[in-house]
C-alpha cells in the first residue's frame, strides 16, 4: 500500500494544473463586447485571409448543412 501511495504522489508531482475558464454569456456587457470586437475585425484583410484558410482546410466529409 505504501508503494501505491508513493506512486500517486509521484504522479501528482509530475502533472501540471489546468485552469479552464468558462465565459459567462449572460454577464452584462457581454453582447456589447462581442459587437465591439466584431466591429474591429470588419473588413480586416488578415481576418478575411485566415477565414479563407480555415474554410479551405476544413474537412466537412459527411456533414449536412
KOLDOVEX-329710 format. One record per atom (N, C-alpha, C, O): x, y, z; residue in three letters. Coordinates in steps of 0.2 Angstrom, whole numbers, padded with zeros to 4 digits, always signed. Atoms other than C-alpha are relative to their C-alpha. Layout:
% KOLDOVEX-329710
XYZala;...
***
This chain:
% KOLDOVEX-329710
+0004-0006+0000unk;+0000+0000+0000unk;+0004+0006+0000unk;+0003+0011-0003unk;-0004-0006+0000unk;+0014+0012+0004unk;+0003+0001-0007unk;+0004+0007-0009unk;-0002-0001+0006unk;+0021+0009-0013unk;-0005+0003-0005unk;-0003+0008-0009unk;+0005-0004+0004unk;+0005+0014-0021unk;-0001+0007+0001unk;-0001+0011-0003unk;+0000-0007-0002unk;+0004+0030-0011unk;+0006+0004-0003unk;+0005+0009-0006unk;-0005-0003+0003unk;+0021+0034-0017unk;+0000+0001-0007unk;+0001+0007-0010unk;+0001-0001+0007unk;+0017+0031-0035unk;-0005+0006-0001unk;-0005+0010-0006unk;+0005-0006+0001unk;+0001+0043-0033unk;+0003+0006+0001unk;+0002+0011-0003unk;-0003-0006-0002unk;+0012+0056-0025unk;+0004+0002-0006unk;+0005+0008-0008unk;-0005-0002+0005unk;+0025+0055-0039unk;-0004+0002-0006unk;-0002+0007-0010unk;+0004-0002+0005unk;+0011+0056-0052unk;-0003+0007+0000unk;-0002+0011-0004unk;+0003-0007-0002unk;+0003+0071-0044unk;+0006+0005-0001unk;+0004+0011-0003unk;-0005-0005+0001unk;+0020+0080-0044unk;+0002+0001-0007unk;+0004+0006-0009unk;-0002-0001+0007unk;+0023+0077-0062unk;-0006+0003-0005unk;-0004+0005-0010unk;+0005-0003+0004unk;+0006+0084-0068unk;+0000+0007+0002unk;+0001+0009+0007unk;+0001-0007+0000unk;+0003+0102-0071unk;-0008+0001+0001unk;-0012-0003-0001unk;+0007-0002+0000unk;-0014+0110-0066unk;-0002+0003-0006unk;+0002+0007-0009unk;+0003-0003+0006unk;-0025+0115-0080unk;-0006+0005+0003unk;-0011+0002+0006unk;+0006-0004-0002unk;-0037+0130-0077unk;-0004+0001-0006unk;-0002+0003-0012unk;+0005+0000+0006unk;-0052+0130-0088unk;-0005+0006+0002unk;-0008+0006+0007unk;+0004-0006-0001unk;-0061+0147-0090unk;-0006-0001-0004unk;-0006-0003-0010unk;+0007+0001+0003unk;-0080+0147-0094unk;-0002+0007-0001unk;-0003+0011+0004unk;+0002-0007+0001unk;-0086+0163-0102unk;-0008+0000+0002unk;-0012-0004+0000unk;+0007-0002-0002unk;-0102+0170-0094unk;-0004+0004-0005unk;-0003+0010-0005unk;+0004-0004+0006unk;-0113+0174-0109unk;-0006+0004+0002unk;-0008+0008-0001unk;+0005-0004-0002unk;-0126+0181-0098unk;+0002+0006+0004unk;-0002+0010+0006unk;-0003-0006-0003unk;-0114+0194-0090unk;-0002+0006-0004unk;-0002+0007-0010unk;+0002-0007+0003unk;-0120+0212-0093unk;+0006+0002-0004unk;+0012+0003-0001unk;-0006-0002+0004unk;-0109+0219-0107unk;+0003-0005-0004unk;+0007-0003-0009unk;-0003+0005+0004unk;-0105+0203-0115unk;-0002+0001-0007unk;+0003+0000-0011unk;+0002-0001+0007unk;-0115+0206-0131unk;+0003+0006-0003unk;+0005+0006-0008unk;-0003-0007+0002unk;-0108+0224-0132unk;+0007-0002-0002unk;+0010+0001-0006unk;-0007+0001+0002unk;-0090+0217-0131unk;+0000-0004-0006unk;+0005-0003-0010unk;+0000+0004+0006unk;-0094+0204-0144unk;-0001+0004-0006unk;+0003+0004-0011unk;+0001-0005+0005unk;-0100+0218-0155unk;+0006+0004-0002unk;+0008+0005-0007unk;-0006-0005+0001unk;-0085+0229-0152unk;+0005-0004-0003unk;+0009-0001-0008unk;-0006+0004+0003unk;-0073+0215-0156unk;-0001-0002-0007unk;+0003-0002-0012unk;+0002+0002+0007unk;-0083+0210-0172unk;+0001+0006-0004unk;+0003+0006-0010unk;-0001-0006+0003unk;-0083+0228-0177unk;+0007+0002-0002unk;+0009+0004-0008unk;-0007-0001+0002unk;-0064+0229-0176unk;+0003-0004-0005unk;+0007-0002-0009unk;-0002+0005+0005unk;-0062+0214-0187unk;-0004+0001-0007unk;-0002-0002-0012unk;+0004-0002+0006unk;-0075+0221-0200unk;+0005+0003-0006unk;+0008+0008-0004unk;-0004-0002+0006unk;-0066+0222-0217unk;+0008+0000+0001unk;+0011+0004-0002unk;-0007+0001-0002unk;-0049+0217-0209unk;+0003-0005-0005unk;+0000-0011-0005unk;-0003+0005+0005unk;-0038+0209-0223unk;+0002-0006+0003unk;+0001-0012+0001unk;-0002+0006-0003unk;-0030+0197-0211unk;-0005-0004+0003unk;-0004-0010+0002unk;+0005+0004-0002unk;-0046+0191-0204unk;-0003-0003-0006unk;-0005-0009-0005unk;+0003+0003+0007unk;-0053+0188-0222unk;+0005-0006-0002unk;+0003-0011-0004unk;-0004+0004+0002unk;-0037+0179-0225unk;+0000-0007+0004unk;+0000-0012+0001unk;+0000+0006-0005unk;-0037+0167-0210unk;-0007-0004-0001unk;-0007-0010+0000unk;+0006+0003+0001unk;-0056+0164-0213unk;+0000-0004-0006unk;-0003-0010-0006unk;-0001+0003+0006unk;-0052+0159-0231unk;+0004-0007+0001unk;+0002-0012-0001unk;-0005+0006-0001unk;-0038+0147-0225unk;-0004-0005+0004unk;-0004-0011+0002unk;+0004+0005-0004unk;-0050+0139-0212unk;-0005-0003-0004unk;-0006-0009-0003unk;+0005+0003+0004unk;-0063+0137-0224unk;+0002-0005-0005unk;+0000-0011-0006unk;-0003+0004+0005unk;-0052+0129-0237unk;+0003-0007+0003unk;+0003-0012+0000unk;-0003+0006-0003unk;-0044+0117-0224unk;-0004-0004+0004unk;-0002-0009+0006unk;+0004+0004-0004unk;-0059+0111-0216unk;-0003-0006-0003unk;-0004-0006-0009unk;+0002+0007+0003unk;-0064+0093-0218unk;-0008+0000+0002unk;-0010-0001+0008unk;+0007+0000-0001unk;-0083+0093-0220unk;-0003-0007-0002unk;-0009-0007-0004unk;+0002+0006+0002unk;-0084+0075-0225unk;-0006-0003+0004unk;-0005-0004+0010unk;+0005+0003-0004unk;-0101+0068-0220unk;-0005+0005+0003unk;-0010+0003+0006unk;+0004-0005-0003unk;-0108+0084-0214unk;-0006+0002-0005unk;-0005+0002-0011unk;+0006-0003+0003unk;-0125+0091-0219unk;-0002+0007+0002unk;-0002+0008+0008unk;+0001-0007-0002unk;-0129+0109-0220unk;-0007+0001+0003unk;-0009+0007+0004unk;
***
